[in-house]
Amino acid sequence: MAKIPLEDFTTEILVGILQKNKEILNEFVNQVLKIDGASFKIGSQKKYTLPDDVNCIIDIVIENDSLICFLENKVNSGEGERQLERYSRVLIGLKTEAPKNSYLRYCTKYNDPKEITDIDFNQFRWSDVYKFLECHQENELIGEFLEFLEEYNMGSVKRFQTHDLLTMNNINSTIAKMDECLDIVKPKLVERFGKTSSNNDRIKRLYSHEQYAIWTTTGVIGAGDSDVLVGFYLNDEEGNSEPGLLVRLFIDERNSEYKHVKEETSKFFEGQDAFDFYDDEDGEYACWYEKSLSDFLSSENQLEEICKWFNEKIDKIYALQDLTSLTWNKA
């Protein structure tokens, strides 16, 4: 069974809070979203069709008689494939059907600057949501949500602490260890699936997805976006802050083999330990193996055991070609 991603869970809590108090909802729209007005209604996970493109599942939709706003939330991931561009197209299409002002907003955990020019666009961070809700923390549910945001480092930026200094002292050593592992398994990934991302992309992904990884860049199956990723994660899909290993197959809905991959992988991996999948209604599917890094701490041959695990899981995903009707693109 698929896990509930942290950003989906966080979104639903926020929507629940705002639905229960219309005054707070109005203030949120005015102060955080920077949109004037009142008497707003809010909903989540609303589906809109987009002709000749991937359908859109909007995290949060806020509207009243005179306007509509789409709000996309991100926590430990970056923007999906042309996600904001597609949402903008939907809003422009809606504006031609009804005379409502349209707004697009983007909320992230980290700084992720975007340029959207064809619609009223603004972006902010979860820390801004935290600061806004602090003014209403006498509400028990809001108080608990603030604690939740703090637990997952989505609250306001606080002072440096001793553990921050220790992290800074050890960061280069930690990255060097992860680099050594990835450099060892990279030839196996290239042999099986083709060209991979650059070394500089590892740091970029650490910032945008809380993963330090390498991934294929040429499309591993069908026509359209797909890749195999190998690396380390800092937080899992549920937001648990326990670092681990990850080998993941990803495919976009517009890929010619999208439905085929979903069917074959769900049958093949059913019941296997340390395997999970994520089926994003907005048009992405991923299945992966994961293992906690702490499982290797007692090993006398950590590097060898970690690399062995990576290589075994790369081979397991590659073996789908022989055990199912899937066919990988030539490496």
C-alpha positions as CSV (number, residue, x, y, z in Angstrom):
1,M,0.0,0.0,0.0
2,A,1.4,3.4,-0.9
3,K,2.4,5.8,1.8
4,I,0.8,9.2,2.3
5,P,3.5,11.8,1.4
6,L,4.3,14.4,3.9
7,E,3.2,17.3,1.7
8,D,-0.3,15.7,1.1
9,F,-0.7,15.1,4.8
10,T,0.4,18.7,5.7
11,T,-1.9,20.2,3.0
12,E,-4.9,18.4,4.4
13,I,-4.3,19.6,7.9
14,L,-3.9,23.2,6.7
15,V,-7.2,22.9,4.7
16,G,-9.0,21.4,7.7
17,I,-7.9,24.3,10.0
18,L,-8.9,27.0,7.5
19,Q,-12.3,25.3,6.8
20,K,-13.2,25.4,10.4
21,N,-12.6,29.1,10.8
22,K,-13.8,31.5,8.1
23,E,-12.2,34.5,9.7
24,I,-8.8,32.8,9.8
25,L,-9.3,31.7,6.2
26,N,-10.0,35.3,5.1
27,E,-6.9,36.5,6.9
28,F,-4.8,33.7,5.4
29,V,-5.9,34.7,1.8
30,N,-5.3,38.4,2.5
31,Q,-2.0,38.2,4.4
32,V,-0.2,35.1,3.2
33,L,-1.6,34.8,-0.4
34,K,-1.6,38.6,-0.8
35,I,-5.2,38.5,-2.3
36,D,-7.9,41.0,-1.3
37,G,-11.4,39.8,-0.6
38,A,-13.6,37.9,1.8
39,S,-16.2,35.1,2.0
40,F,-13.8,32.5,0.7
41,K,-14.3,28.8,0.3
42,I,-11.5,26.3,0.3
43,G,-11.1,22.7,-0.9
44,S,-8.3,20.3,-1.7
45,Q,-7.2,17.8,-4.4
46,K,-9.6,19.1,-7.0
47,K,-9.2,17.7,-10.5
48,Y,-9.2,19.8,-13.7
49,T,-8.8,18.5,-17.2
50,L,-6.3,20.0,-19.6
51,P,-6.8,19.2,-23.3
52,D,-3.8,17.4,-25.0
53,D,-1.9,17.4,-21.7
54,V,-1.7,15.8,-18.3
55,N,-4.7,16.4,-16.1
56,C,-4.1,18.6,-13.0
57,I,-4.9,17.7,-9.4
58,I,-4.7,21.0,-7.5
59,D,-3.5,20.8,-3.8
60,I,-5.7,23.7,-2.6
61,V,-8.4,25.7,-4.4
62,I,-9.7,28.9,-2.8
63,E,-12.5,30.9,-4.4
64,N,-15.4,33.3,-3.9
65,D,-17.8,35.0,-6.2
66,S,-15.2,37.1,-7.8
67,L,-11.9,35.1,-7.9
68,I,-10.3,31.7,-7.9
69,C,-6.8,30.8,-6.6
70,F,-4.8,27.6,-7.1
71,L,-2.2,26.9,-4.3
72,E,0.5,24.2,-4.9
73,N,2.4,23.0,-1.8
74,K,5.8,21.4,-1.7
75,V,7.8,20.0,1.2
76,N,10.6,17.6,0.4
77,S,10.2,17.8,-3.4
78,G,10.4,20.3,-6.2
79,E,8.0,21.3,-8.8
80,G,6.6,18.5,-11.0
81,E,7.1,18.5,-14.8
82,R,5.7,21.9,-16.0
83,Q,3.4,21.8,-13.1
84,L,2.9,25.5,-12.5
85,E,2.8,26.1,-16.3
86,R,-0.1,23.6,-16.6
87,Y,-1.9,25.1,-13.6
88,S,-1.6,28.5,-15.2
89,R,-3.1,27.2,-18.4
90,V,-6.1,25.8,-16.5
91,L,-6.7,29.1,-14.7
92,I,-6.5,31.0,-18.0
93,G,-9.0,28.6,-19.5
94,L,-11.4,29.0,-16.5
95,K,-11.2,32.8,-16.9
96,T,-12.5,32.6,-20.4
97,E,-15.5,30.6,-19.1
98,A,-16.4,32.8,-16.2
99,P,-15.4,36.4,-15.4
100,K,-13.3,35.6,-12.3
101,N,-9.9,37.0,-11.4
102,S,-7.3,34.2,-11.3
103,Y,-4.4,33.7,-9.0
104,L,-1.6,31.1,-8.8
105,R,0.4,30.6,-5.5
106,Y,3.3,28.3,-4.7
107,C,4.4,27.3,-1.2
108,T,7.7,25.5,-0.5
109,K,9.8,24.4,2.4
110,Y,13.0,25.8,0.8
111,N,13.7,28.7,-1.5
112,D,12.6,27.7,-5.0
113,P,12.3,30.8,-7.2
114,K,9.9,30.6,-10.2
115,E,9.0,33.0,-12.9
116,I,5.4,32.8,-14.0
117,T,4.4,35.8,-16.1
118,D,1.1,34.9,-17.8
119,I,-1.0,35.1,-14.6
120,D,-1.0,36.7,-11.1
121,F,1.7,34.6,-9.4
122,N,3.3,34.8,-6.0
123,Q,5.2,32.3,-3.9
124,F,6.1,31.9,-0.2
125,R,7.4,29.4,2.2
126,W,6.0,27.2,5.0
127,S,7.8,29.4,7.5
128,D,5.4,32.2,6.3
129,V,2.4,29.9,7.1
130,Y,4.0,29.2,10.5
131,K,4.4,32.9,11.3
132,F,0.8,33.6,10.3
133,L,-0.6,30.8,12.4
134,E,1.4,31.8,15.4
135,C,-1.0,34.6,15.9
136,H,-3.8,32.0,16.4
137,Q,-1.9,29.4,18.5
138,E,-4.5,29.7,21.3
139,N,-6.6,27.4,19.0
140,E,-5.7,23.9,20.1
141,L,-5.6,22.4,16.6
142,I,-3.4,25.2,15.3
143,G,-1.1,24.8,18.3
144,E,-0.6,21.1,17.4
145,F,-0.1,22.0,13.8
146,L,2.6,24.5,14.7
147,E,4.4,21.7,16.7
148,F,4.1,19.5,13.7
149,L,5.7,22.1,11.4
150,E,8.5,22.6,13.9
151,E,9.1,18.8,14.0
152,Y,9.6,18.7,10.3
153,N,11.7,21.9,10.1
154,M,8.9,23.8,8.4
155,G,8.5,26.5,11.0
156,S,10.3,29.8,11.5
157,V,14.1,29.9,11.2
158,K,15.6,29.9,14.6
159,R,19.1,30.6,16.1
160,F,22.0,28.4,15.4
161,Q,22.4,25.6,18.0
162,T,25.3,23.4,19.0
163,H,24.1,20.5,16.8
164,D,24.1,22.9,13.8
165,L,27.8,23.6,14.4
166,L,28.5,19.8,14.6
167,T,26.7,19.3,11.3
168,M,28.7,22.0,9.6
169,N,31.9,20.4,10.9
170,N,31.0,17.0,9.5
171,I,29.2,17.9,6.3
172,N,32.2,17.6,4.0
173,S,33.1,14.2,5.4
174,T,29.5,12.9,5.1
175,I,29.3,14.1,1.5
176,A,32.6,12.4,0.7
177,K,31.4,9.1,2.0
178,M,28.2,9.3,0.0
179,D,30.2,10.3,-3.1
180,E,32.4,7.3,-2.7
181,C,29.4,4.9,-2.6
182,L,27.7,6.6,-5.6
183,D,30.9,6.6,-7.6
184,I,31.3,2.8,-7.0
185,V,27.7,1.9,-8.1
186,K,27.6,4.4,-11.0
187,P,29.1,2.0,-13.6
188,K,26.4,-0.6,-12.8
189,L,23.7,2.1,-13.3
190,V,25.2,3.2,-16.5
191,E,25.7,-0.4,-17.8
192,R,22.0,-1.2,-17.1
193,F,20.2,2.0,-17.9
194,G,22.5,4.5,-19.7
195,K,23.9,8.0,-19.1
196,T,23.5,9.6,-15.6
197,S,23.3,13.0,-14.0
198,S,26.5,15.1,-13.2
199,N,28.2,15.3,-9.9
200,N,27.0,18.9,-9.5
201,D,23.4,17.7,-9.7
202,R,23.9,15.7,-6.5
203,I,24.1,18.8,-4.4
204,K,21.2,20.4,-6.2
205,R,19.0,17.5,-5.5
206,L,20.0,17.5,-1.8
207,Y,18.7,21.0,-1.6
208,S,15.5,20.5,-3.6
209,H,14.5,16.9,-2.6
210,E,16.6,16.1,0.5
211,Q,18.2,13.3,-1.5
212,Y,21.8,12.9,-2.5
213,A,21.7,10.8,-5.6
214,I,22.5,10.0,-9.2
215,W,19.9,9.2,-11.8
216,T,19.6,8.4,-15.5
217,T,19.0,11.2,-17.9
218,T,18.2,9.5,-21.2
219,G,14.8,7.9,-20.5
220,V,14.9,4.2,-19.4
221,I,11.6,3.0,-20.9
222,G,9.1,4.1,-23.6
223,A,8.8,7.5,-25.1
224,G,8.7,10.3,-22.5
225,D,10.1,11.0,-19.1
226,S,11.4,8.1,-17.0
227,D,14.5,7.4,-14.9
228,V,16.1,5.2,-12.4
229,L,17.6,7.0,-9.3
230,V,20.1,5.6,-6.8
231,G,21.2,7.4,-3.7
232,F,20.6,8.5,-0.1
233,Y,17.5,10.2,1.4
234,L,17.4,12.4,4.5
235,N,13.7,12.1,5.0
236,D,11.3,9.4,3.7
237,E,8.0,10.0,1.9
238,E,6.3,10.3,5.3
239,G,8.7,12.9,6.4
240,N,10.5,10.7,9.0
241,S,14.0,12.0,9.5
242,E,15.9,8.8,9.4
243,P,18.5,8.7,6.5
244,G,18.4,5.7,4.2
245,L,19.3,4.2,0.9
246,L,17.0,4.5,-2.1
247,V,16.8,2.8,-5.6
248,R,13.7,4.2,-7.5
249,L,12.0,3.8,-10.8
250,F,10.0,6.9,-12.0
251,I,7.7,7.4,-15.0
252,D,5.6,10.3,-16.1
253,E,2.0,9.9,-17.2
254,R,2.7,11.1,-20.7
255,N,5.2,8.3,-21.2
256,S,4.0,5.7,-23.8
257,E,4.6,2.9,-21.2
258,Y,3.0,4.6,-18.2
259,K,0.0,2.3,-17.6
260,H,2.0,-0.7,-18.6
261,V,4.7,0.0,-16.0
262,K,2.2,0.6,-13.3
263,E,0.5,-2.7,-14.0
264,E,3.6,-4.8,-14.3
265,T,5.5,-3.3,-11.3
266,S,2.5,-3.5,-8.9
267,K,2.2,-7.2,-9.8
268,F,5.9,-8.0,-9.7
269,F,6.7,-6.2,-6.4
270,E,3.6,-7.1,-4.5
271,G,4.5,-8.4,-1.0
272,Q,8.3,-7.8,-1.4
273,D,10.0,-6.4,1.7
274,A,11.5,-2.9,1.6
275,F,9.5,-2.0,-1.5
276,D,6.9,0.8,-1.9
277,F,5.3,3.0,-4.5
278,Y,3.8,6.4,-5.0
279,D,1.0,7.0,-7.5
280,D,0.6,10.8,-7.9
281,E,-2.8,11.7,-9.4
282,D,-1.1,14.7,-11.0
283,G,0.6,12.4,-13.4
284,E,3.7,10.7,-11.9
285,Y,4.4,7.2,-10.7
286,A,7.4,5.9,-8.8
287,C,8.2,2.6,-7.2
288,W,11.3,2.0,-5.1
289,Y,13.4,0.0,-2.7
290,E,14.6,1.6,0.5
291,K,16.6,0.7,3.5
292,S,17.6,2.6,6.7
293,L,21.2,3.6,6.8
294,S,21.3,2.7,10.5
295,D,21.0,-1.0,9.5
296,F,24.6,-0.8,8.2
297,L,26.1,0.9,11.3
298,S,27.2,-2.3,13.0
299,S,28.8,-3.7,9.8
300,E,32.6,-4.0,9.7
301,N,32.4,-3.5,5.9
302,Q,29.9,-0.7,5.6
303,L,31.0,0.6,2.2
304,E,31.0,-2.8,0.6
305,E,27.6,-3.7,2.1
306,I,26.0,-0.4,1.1
307,C,27.3,-0.7,-2.5
308,K,26.2,-4.4,-2.6
309,W,22.7,-3.4,-1.6
310,F,22.6,-0.6,-4.3
311,N,23.8,-3.0,-7.0
312,E,21.4,-5.7,-6.0
313,K,18.4,-3.4,-6.3
314,I,19.6,-1.9,-9.6
315,D,19.7,-5.5,-10.9
316,K,16.2,-6.3,-9.5
317,I,14.7,-3.4,-11.3
318,Y,16.6,-4.3,-14.5
319,A,15.3,-7.9,-14.1
320,L,11.8,-6.7,-14.7
321,Q,12.7,-6.9,-18.4
322,D,13.1,-10.7,-18.1
323,L,10.3,-11.4,-15.6
324,T,7.6,-9.2,-17.1
325,S,6.7,-7.9,-20.6
326,L,8.5,-4.6,-20.0
327,T,11.4,-3.7,-22.3
328,W,14.1,-1.1,-21.3
329,N,15.4,1.3,-23.8
330,K,18.9,0.4,-24.9
331,A,21.6,1.9,-22.6
